[in-house]
Amino acid sequence: MSAEAMPQPLQTGDKIIDFELPDAHGRLYSTAELRKQGLLLLFIFKVGCGTCKYSAPFIQRLHRQYAEGSDGKFTVLGVSQDDAPATEAFAKEHGDLTFPIVLDSNLDVSWLYGVPWVALISLVYFVRRGLRVASAGSRPMRKD
């Protein structure tokens, strides 16, 4: 794939792309519904990504400190590019993650966000109630 054809990650100020995905147990999560309640942090990751493994416990701390008990005013939502068994093992091994994690194993949402290959860098997006990305962090490595 040429560099011109590579999807570009969403950046601060870009239009938000809402989605709905299931977790490992089939429960659907809608970013549009979560955003109505307050600030949403999306943690897009791949289980084999070293930086994702390192980042996960820090994301869990944000969840515990700010999201738990906020009545939805702040929500952490993980977006895994892997299947349910691999995602659940990752969650247990890398911080005993308790925030919801949805499955994007076919990469449909990852393509929409411009990050179909989270090989070495995890992606974090803060999304407010409005229609724009409030803050975007880290860039994925190019596949080629």
C-alpha positions, 0 to 999 in steps of 0.5 A: 500500500502506498503512503498516499493510500494509507489511512491517516489517524484522526487528529484533534479537531477532526469530525467524530466517527461514532460506532457501535461494537460488542464486547466479548459477551455480546453487550453493545456499546455505542459511542454516541450514547456514551458521549451524551453522558460526558467525556469519552476516552477511546483506547485503541489497541492490539494485544501484541503491541508492546506500547499497548501492554505498557499503556494499559495499566495507566489507562486502568488507573485513569478509569479507576480514578476518574471514570468509576463513580462519575455516573458516566460523566467520564468513560473509558472504552477499550477498542481491541483489534483482536478476538475475544479470548485474546482480548480477555487474556490481555485485560487480565495480564496487563492491569486486570482491566475493568473498563469495558472493551469492545471487539473490532477484530475485523478492523472496521472501526479501526479503518474509520479512525485511520488506525488499522495497524496498531503495531507498536503504538496505542491510540488514545482519543478524548471525545467530548459531547460535541462533534470533534475529537478533543484530543488525539495521542500517539501515532501508529506505525506504518505497516510498510 
